[in-house]
């Protein structure tokens, strides 16, 4: 069972940048889809960015062009580079993982199809890291 620990959150002014990290316990990356999610006070948790084992990425419309998801398999670490931050980006940010069924492992682009940015599809969650953007 994968364990996830986020870090890198903080307080910045609008227009600033932050990079979030998610350290994962030892596991083969190609059996999990990884993603970043966020939840603002009083709002539902929403998908922000996802990444396939082959590096394909997907983003919520609200962050396209500003956020970049990436991973370092050698370090078992997922990243979210956030630029041009806006006050509406203020939220608790979570790293999450979806375990692929054996028949889907290593299929190109499979994460986009079977998990995407759907909160309900992700089985494992970190504790979250707070991002606060002031105007």
Residue pairs with C-beta under 8 A, 6 or more apart in sequence:
1 124
2 24
2 25
2 27
2 32
2 97
2 99
2 124
3 24
3 25
3 124
4 22
4 23
4 24
4 25
4 95
4 96
4 97
4 124
4 125
4 126
5 22
5 23
5 126
5 127
6 20
6 21
6 22
6 93
6 94
6 95
6 126
6 127
6 128
6 129
7 20
7 21
7 22
7 23
7 129
8 18
8 19
8 20
8 21
8 129
9 18
9 20
9 93
9 129
9 130
9 131
10 18
10 130
10 131
10 132
11 132
11 133
11 134
12 18
12 85
12 131
12 132
12 133
12 134
13 133
13 134
13 135
14 85
14 86
14 87
14 133
14 134
14 135
15 84
15 85
16 85
16 133
17 81
17 82
17 83
17 84
17 85
18 82
18 85
18 131
19 79
19 80
19 81
19 82
20 36
20 79
20 80
20 82
20 93
20 95
20 129
20 131
21 77
21 78
21 79
22 34
22 36
22 77
22 78
22 79
22 80
22 95
22 126
23 75
23 76
23 77
24 34
24 76
24 77
24 78
24 95
24 97
25 76
26 76
27 76
29 53
29 71
29 73
29 76
30 53
30 105
30 106
31 99
31 100
31 105
32 97
32 98
32 99
32 100
33 50
33 51
33 52
33 53
33 97
33 98
33 100
33 110
33 111
33 114
33 115
33 121
33 122
34 50
34 51
34 71
34 78
34 95
34 96
34 97
34 98
34 111
35 47
35 48
35 49
35 50
35 51
35 69
35 95
35 96
35 97
35 98
35 115
35 117
35 122
36 47
36 48
36 49
36 50
36 67
36 69
36 78
36 80
36 93
36 94
36 95
36 96
37 45
37 46
37 47
37 48
37 93
37 94
37 95
37 96
37 117
37 119
37 122
38 45
38 46
38 48
38 89
38 91
38 92
38 93
38 94
38 131
39 45
39 46
39 91
39 92
39 94
39 128
40 88
40 90
40 91
40 92
43 91
44 119
45 94
45 119
46 60
46 117
46 119
47 60
47 116
47 117
47 118
47 119
48 59
48 60
48 63
48 67
48 80
48 93
48 117
49 57
49 58
49 59
49 60
49 63
49 67
49 68
49 69
49 80
49 117
50 57
50 58
50 69
50 111
50 112
50 115
50 116
50 117
51 57
51 58
51 69
51 70
51 71
51 78
51 111
52 108
52 109
52 110
52 111
52 112
53 106
53 110
53 111
54 108
54 109
56 108
56 109
56 111
56 112
57 68
57 69
58 112
58 116
58 117
59 67
59 69
60 117
62 88
63 82
63 89
66 82
66 83
66 84
66 85
67 80
67 81
67 82
67 83
68 80
68 81
68 83
69 78
69 79
69 80
69 81
70 78
70 79
70 81
71 77
71 78
71 79
72 79
78 95
80 93
82 89
82 131
85 131
85 133
86 133
87 133
87 134
87 135
88 133
89 131
89 133
90 131
90 132
90 133
91 130
91 131
92 128
92 129
92 130
92 131
93 128
93 129
93 130
93 131
94 125
94 126
94 127
94 128
95 125
95 126
96 119
96 122
96 123
96 124
96 125
96 126
97 122
97 123
97 124
98 111
98 114
98 115
98 121
98 122
98 123
98 124
99 123
99 124
100 110
100 111
100 114
104 110
104 114
114 121
115 121
115 122
